[in-house]
């Protein structure tokens, strides 16, 4: 698959940028460190808040499912009408 001129320019530009950043990494790190630290803290706080909201929603869903299961179990255990006959009357036997 041939490489177009545009792709070659982007590849060379990326390599050149990588060389420049590698050569000046200590200076860049010193100047960008506080900014990146603040940004990292903000991202961490946002992630924590999002995870907390997701956890609360999951817990609410689990509570709703447990209540529904508990409600259906109590409805089955105490029916208001007599239960319908099952196998004993279906095959003609009693008792």
SULBEL-V29303 format. One record per residue. N is the residue number from 1. SS is DSSP state (A for helix, B for strand, O for the rest). Layout:
{{N;SS} {N;SS}}
//
This chain:
{{1;O} {2;O} {3;O} {4;O} {5;A} {6;A} {7;A} {8;A} {9;A} {10;A} {11;A} {12;A} {13;A} {14;A} {15;A} {16;A} {17;A} {18;A} {19;A} {20;A} {21;A} {22;A} {23;A} {24;O} {25;A} {26;A} {27;A} {28;A} {29;A} {30;A} {31;A} {32;A} {33;A} {34;A} {35;A} {36;A} {37;A} {38;A} {39;A} {40;A} {41;A} {42;A} {43;A} {44;A} {45;A} {46;A} {47;A} {48;A} {49;A} {50;A} {51;A} {52;A} {53;A} {54;A} {55;A} {56;A} {57;A} {58;A} {59;A} {60;A} {61;A} {62;A} {63;A} {64;A} {65;A} {66;A} {67;A} {68;A} {69;A} {70;A} {71;A} {72;A} {73;A} {74;A} {75;A} {76;A} {77;A} {78;O} {79;O} {80;O} {81;O} {82;O} {83;O} {84;O} {85;O} {86;O} {87;A} {88;A} {89;A} {90;A} {91;O} {92;O} {93;O} {94;O} {95;O}}
//
